[in-house]
Amino acid sequence: MVKIAFFGDRESIKGFAAVGINICPCDDLSQAKTQFKKLCSGDYGIIYITEELAAELSQEIAEFDEKFLPAIIPLPGVKNNNGIGEDRLRASVEKAVGSDIIFNK
């Protein structure tokens, strides 16, 4: 079974523990790179990450764009959302389908 983690600020991710997702709180951006690398080298198949952290770790996330696992999926958090999750989803759909099927941005 694939393990799932959610990486982000404690306030944004704490509710996901109730549905069986391993939460990995990171309230200190200076530690984010180290924690992210540990997560990616673990047994996780899916890593959700708040948009705020995804923006901070864009270069590290880019290293996994062409790899099958782990899938790194940015989601909005409680604060500092920038739309990166929607943009990555749009790019993934376009890559899979061959065109942008989401017309309204």
C-alpha positions in Angstrom: 0.0 0.0 0.0 1.3 3.5 -0.9 2.0 5.8 2.0 0.7 9.3 1.9 2.1 12.4 3.6 1.0 16.0 3.9 3.9 18.5 4.4 3.2 22.0 5.5 2.4 24.3 8.4 0.8 22.7 11.4 -2.4 24.7 11.1 -3.0 23.7 7.4 -2.3 20.0 7.7 -3.5 18.9 11.2 -7.0 17.8 10.1 -5.6 15.3 7.6 -4.3 13.0 10.3 -8.0 12.1 11.0 -8.3 10.5 7.6 -5.1 8.5 7.9 -2.6 10.7 6.1 0.8 11.1 7.9 1.2 14.7 8.7 4.7 16.3 8.6 4.5 19.7 10.1 7.0 22.4 9.1 6.6 25.8 10.7 10.2 26.7 10.2 11.1 27.5 6.6 14.8 27.2 7.3 14.2 23.5 8.0 11.9 22.8 5.0 14.6 21.6 2.6 16.0 19.1 5.0 12.6 17.8 6.0 11.4 17.6 2.3 14.5 15.6 1.3 13.8 13.1 4.1 10.2 12.7 3.0 11.1 12.1 -0.6 13.7 9.5 0.3 11.1 7.6 2.5 8.4 5.2 1.5 5.9 7.8 0.4 4.1 7.4 -2.9 2.2 10.7 -2.6 3.3 13.8 -0.8 0.9 16.7 -0.5 2.5 20.0 0.2 1.1 23.4 1.0 1.4 26.0 -1.7 3.5 28.2 0.6 6.1 25.5 1.0 5.9 24.4 -2.6 6.9 28.0 -3.6 9.9 27.8 -1.2 10.9 24.4 -2.5 10.3 24.8 -6.2 13.8 23.7 -7.3 13.7 20.6 -5.1 10.2 19.7 -6.3 11.3 20.1 -10.0 13.8 17.3 -9.4 10.8 14.9 -9.0 8.7 16.2 -12.0 9.9 13.4 -14.3 9.9 10.6 -11.7 7.0 8.3 -11.1 7.2 8.4 -7.3 6.8 10.2 -5.1 4.0 12.3 -6.7 4.3 15.7 -5.2 1.0 17.6 -5.2 0.7 21.2 -4.0 -2.6 22.1 -2.2 -3.8 25.4 -0.7 -3.0 25.9 2.9 -4.5 28.2 5.5 -2.3 31.2 4.4 0.0 32.4 1.6 -1.7 30.6 -1.3 -0.5 31.5 -4.7 -2.3 29.2 -7.2 0.7 26.9 -7.8 -1.5 23.8 -7.1 -4.0 24.7 -9.8 -1.2 25.6 -12.2 0.6 22.2 -11.7 -2.8 20.4 -12.0 -3.5 22.2 -15.3 0.0 21.3 -16.7 -0.5 17.7 -15.7 -3.9 17.4 -17.4 -2.5 19.1 -20.5 0.4 16.7 -20.6 -1.8 13.7 -20.1 -4.6 14.7 -22.5 -2.7 16.8 -25.0 -4.6 20.0 -24.5 -5.9 22.3 -21.8 -9.4 21.1 -21.0 -9.9 23.5 -18.1 -11.2 26.6 -19.8 -11.9 29.0 -16.9 -8.9 30.1 -14.9 
